[in-house]
Amino acid sequence: MPGVTMEKIHIAVKGRSLEVSAKEGGKRYKKEIPLPWHGKVAKERYQNGILELVLEQNDH
């Protein structure tokens, strides 16, 4: 996500789906990724336009 600051990135886990979106200036990004299990974001890192997420599986 080059050109976007971390403050403009929205990350959400909804059920078995990971949603990542961002909007800054004229740039928009949106991605929905299906997950094999219910989870939550354990760690997030953003550097040089690259978003790295570590997910944990919920005990559901």
C-alpha positions as CSV (number, residue, x, y, z in Angstrom):
1,M,0.0,0.0,0.0
2,P,2.5,2.6,-1.1
3,G,1.7,6.2,-0.2
4,V,-0.7,5.3,2.6
5,T,0.1,5.9,6.3
6,M,-0.7,3.3,9.0
7,E,-3.3,5.6,10.5
8,K,-5.4,5.4,7.3
9,I,-5.4,1.6,7.2
10,H,-8.5,-0.2,8.6
11,I,-8.0,-3.9,9.6
12,A,-11.0,-6.0,10.8
13,V,-11.6,-9.7,11.3
14,K,-15.3,-10.5,10.8
15,G,-16.2,-14.1,11.4
16,R,-13.9,-16.1,9.0
17,S,-12.9,-13.1,6.9
18,L,-10.1,-10.6,7.1
19,E,-10.8,-7.1,5.7
20,V,-8.1,-4.6,4.9
21,S,-8.9,-1.2,3.5
22,A,-7.3,2.2,3.2
23,K,-7.9,5.5,1.6
24,E,-5.5,8.4,1.4
25,G,-5.6,11.2,-1.2
26,G,-6.7,9.7,-4.5
27,K,-5.6,6.2,-3.6
28,R,-8.0,3.5,-2.4
29,Y,-7.2,-0.1,-1.4
30,K,-9.6,-2.8,-0.3
31,K,-9.1,-6.6,0.1
32,E,-11.2,-9.3,1.7
33,I,-9.5,-12.5,2.5
34,P,-11.4,-15.7,3.6
35,L,-9.8,-17.4,6.6
36,P,-10.0,-21.2,7.4
37,W,-11.0,-20.4,11.0
38,H,-12.2,-17.6,13.3
39,G,-9.3,-15.4,14.3
40,K,-8.0,-12.1,15.5
41,V,-5.1,-9.9,14.6
42,A,-2.2,-10.5,17.1
43,K,0.4,-8.3,15.5
44,E,0.5,-5.7,12.7
45,R,3.5,-4.0,11.1
46,Y,3.6,-1.5,8.3
47,Q,6.9,-0.4,6.7
48,N,7.8,1.0,3.3
49,G,4.3,0.3,1.9
50,I,4.2,-3.3,3.1
51,L,1.6,-4.4,5.6
52,E,2.4,-7.5,7.7
53,L,-0.2,-9.2,9.8
54,V,0.1,-12.1,12.3
55,L,-3.2,-13.7,13.1
56,E,-4.2,-16.0,16.0
57,Q,-6.9,-18.6,15.8
58,N,-9.8,-18.1,18.3
59,D,-10.8,-20.9,20.5
60,H,-14.4,-21.1,19.1
